[in-house]
């Protein structure tokens, strides 16, 4: 991770900050990464299937109306997506064909998203575990496996507009961020400080900004897409978790 020198921590946001009353903010066009996106190969910021045969890429022609071919409901699509993700080591073992297949399954699930305004939903709050991503910065695939984070988490407090990314063993690094709603499903992200080993605070550079769009949300699964095109699939692990102030 490329980190700046240690400085004092930023002040926390007011506890009663409301999403609905915030002004809409449009992030600048040069934003480079979302909440899990890469910053100088920083896995905390880089902030979330069987192989397809050549015949599977052929264009399929249907003679039925679209509403007959939209297919499975959300639960069936979720099960299909989770089964496809399971053998891929959170995406570290995914081939380009696997990534394409996962993306197609995810887009079908996003099309039946039951939560149209996720930033206004209590379902967003809590601690989520990252189970699949295309972000190589998070997956740390250039490192030996024993030096990669075993589990990555992301917590969100929708009421205070705070986010926190956490690594598990072997480094336990963390990063926190302020969120500014762009619309009812997208936020601009401004990282404020890192915690090395989960203990030593280091101020994030001012350039540590990005955006994240929540494209699917229910009680147990969240899908997000970053402004660098990376896909993040997360499952809920602790609904009661709150980001420390």
C-alpha positions in Angstrom: 0.0 0.0 0.0 1.2 3.5 -0.8 0.5 5.4 2.4 1.2 9.0 3.5 2.9 9.9 6.8 0.8 9.7 10.0 -1.3 12.7 10.9 -4.2 13.4 13.2 -7.4 11.6 12.4 -10.3 13.5 10.8 -13.3 14.4 12.8 -16.2 11.9 12.6 -19.4 12.8 10.9 -22.5 13.8 13.0 -24.3 10.7 14.2 -27.7 11.8 12.9 -26.6 12.7 9.4 -29.5 11.9 7.0 -29.1 10.6 3.5 -32.3 12.1 2.2 -31.3 15.7 3.2 -27.9 15.6 1.7 -27.3 17.6 -1.5 -26.6 15.5 -4.6 -23.0 15.6 -5.5 -21.4 14.7 -8.9 -17.9 13.3 -8.6 -15.3 14.7 -10.9 -14.6 12.8 -14.1 -11.1 11.9 -13.1 -12.2 9.7 -10.2 -10.1 6.5 -10.4 -11.4 4.0 -7.9 -14.4 3.0 -5.7 -14.4 1.8 -2.2 -12.6 -1.4 -3.0 -10.6 0.0 -5.9 -6.9 0.1 -6.5 -4.6 2.9 -5.1 -1.0 2.1 -5.8 -1.8 -1.6 -5.5 -3.6 -1.1 -2.2 -5.8 -4.1 -1.6 -8.1 -2.3 0.8 -9.0 0.4 -1.6 -8.9 -1.5 -4.9 -13.2 -1.0 -2.0 -16.1 -5.8 -3.7 -18.7 -21.0 -12.4 -17.6 -23.5 -14.7 -15.5 -22.7 -17.7 -17.5 -21.8 -20.8 -17.0 -23.9 -23.9 -16.5 -22.1 -27.2 -20.0 -23.1 -28.3 -21.5 -21.3 -25.3 -20.5 -17.9 -26.7 -22.7 -18.3 -29.8 -25.6 -16.0 -30.2 -28.9 -17.5 -29.2 -32.0 -16.6 -31.1 -35.4 -16.8 -29.3 -38.8 -16.7 -30.9 -40.6 -16.0 -27.7 -41.4 -12.5 -26.3 -38.9 -11.1 -23.8 -41.2 -11.5 -20.8 -41.3 -15.2 -21.4 -37.5 -15.5 -21.5 -36.4 -13.3 -18.7 -36.1 -16.5 -16.7 -35.6 -17.3 -13.1 -36.6 -15.4 -10.0 -34.1 -13.7 -7.7 -33.7 -16.6 -5.4 -32.9 -19.0 -8.2 -30.5 -16.6 -9.8 -28.7 -16.0 -6.4 -28.2 -19.8 -6.0 -26.9 -20.1 -9.5 -24.5 -17.2 -8.9 -23.3 -18.5 -5.6 -22.6 -21.9 -7.0 -20.7 -20.4 -9.9 -18.6 -18.3 -7.5 -17.8 -21.1 -5.0 -14.9 -22.8 -6.7 -13.2 -19.5 -7.8 -11.4 -18.5 -4.5 -13.3 -15.1 -4.4 -12.2 -14.6 -8.1 -8.5 -15.3 -7.7 -8.9 -18.5 -9.7 -11.3 -17.1 -12.3 -10.3 -17.2 -16.0 -11.5 -14.5 -18.4 -14.3 -16.9 -19.4 -15.3 -17.4 -15.8 -15.4 -13.6 -15.3 -17.6 -13.2 -18.3 -19.9 -15.9 -17.1 -20.2 -14.4 -13.6 -20.8 -11.0 -15.0 -23.7 -12.3 -17.1 -25.2 -14.1 -14.2 -24.8 -11.0 -12.0 -26.5 -8.8 -14.6 -29.5 -11.1 -14.6 -29.7 -10.8 -10.8 -29.3 -7.0 -11.0 -32.3 -6.9 -13.4 -34.6 -8.2 -10.6 -33.1 -6.1 -7.8 -35.8 -5.8 -5.1 -34.3 -2.7 -3.5 -34.6 0.2 -6.0 -33.2 2.8 -3.6 -30.5 1.0 -1.6 -29.1 4.1 0.1 -32.4 4.6 1.8 -32.6 1.0 3.0 -31.7 -0.3 6.4 -30.6 -3.5 4.6 -27.4 -1.7 3.6 -26.2 -1.4 7.3 -23.8 -3.9 8.8 -20.7 -5.9 8.0 -20.4 -7.6 4.6 -18.0 -10.3 3.5 -16.5 -10.1 0.0 -17.1 -13.4 -1.7 -16.2 -12.4 -5.3 -14.5 -9.6 -7.1 -12.7 -8.8 -10.3 -10.3 -6.4 -8.5 -6.8 -7.8 -8.7 -5.7 -5.3 -6.0 -8.0 -6.9 -3.5 -7.3 -10.4 -4.6 -3.5 -9.8 -4.4 -2.9 -12.5 -7.0 0.7 -11.4 -7.5 1.5 -12.4 -3.9 2.1 -15.9 -2.6 -1.1 -17.3 -1.2 0.2 -17.3 2.4 0.6 -13.5 2.1 -2.9 -12.8 0.8 -5.7 -11.6 3.0 -7.8 -14.6 3.9 -11.1 -12.6 4.2 -12.1 -9.1 3.2 -14.9 -7.3 4.9 -16.8 -4.0 4.2 -19.0 -2.3 6.6 -21.5 0.5 5.8 -23.4 2.9 8.1 -26.0 4.4 5.9 -27.2 6.8 8.5 -23.8 8.4 9.2 -22.6 7.8 5.6 -19.4 6.0 6.7 -17.7 3.0 5.2 -14.9 0.7 6.4 -12.9 -1.9 4.6 -11.1 -4.6 6.7 -8.6 -7.3 5.9 -8.1 -10.4 8.0 -5.0 -12.4 8.5 -2.1 -11.9 7.9 -2.1 -8.0 8.0 -5.5 -6.9 9.5 -5.2 -3.5 7.7 -8.3 -1.2 7.6 -9.4 1.9 5.8 -12.4 4.2 6.5 -14.2 6.6 4.2 -16.9 9.3 4.0 -19.8 8.6 1.5 -21.6 11.3 -0.4 -24.8 10.2 -2.2 -24.8 10.9 -6.0 -28.3 9.4 -6.4 -30.3 6.8 -4.5 -27.9 3.9 -5.4 -24.5 5.5 -6.0 -22.1 7.2 -3.7 -18.9 9.3 -4.1 -16.2 8.0 -1.8 -13.5 9.9 0.1 -11.1 7.8 2.1 -9.8 9.5 5.3 -7.4 7.3 7.1 -5.8 3.8 7.1 -5.1 1.7 10.1 -2.0 -0.4 9.7 -2.4 -3.7 11.4 -5.8 -2.4 12.5 -4.0 -0.1 15.1 -1.8 2.6 13.6 -3.7 5.4 12.0 -2.3 7.0 8.8 -4.0 9.8 6.9 -5.1 8.9 3.4 -4.0 11.2 0.5 -6.5 13.6 -0.8 -6.5 11.8 -4.1 -8.0 8.7 -2.4 -11.4 9.1 -3.9 -13.8 7.1 -6.0 -17.4 6.0 -6.4 -19.5 2.9 -5.9 -22.9 1.9 -7.3 -25.0 -0.6 -5.4 -26.8 -2.6 -8.1 -28.4 -5.3 -6.1 -29.4 -5.5 -2.4 -31.5 -7.8 -0.3 -31.2 -9.2 3.3 -28.3 -11.5 2.5 -26.6 -10.4 -0.7 -25.2 -7.1 -2.1 -23.7 -6.5 -5.6 -21.7 -3.3 -6.3 -19.9 -1.9 -9.3 -17.0 0.5 -9.1 -16.0 3.3 -11.4 -13.1 1.3 -12.8 -15.5 -1.4 -13.9 -14.8 -3.9 -11.1 -17.5 -6.1 -9.8 -18.0 -6.9 -6.1 -20.4 -9.5 -4.6 -20.8 -9.6 -0.8 -22.8 -11.5 1.7 -24.1 -10.2 5.0 -22.3 -11.5 8.1 -23.2 -9.1 10.9 -26.3 -6.9 10.7 -25.5 -5.3 14.1 -22.0 -4.2 13.3 -21.4 -0.4 13.5 -18.2 1.4 12.3 -16.3 2.8 15.3 -16.3 6.6 15.5 
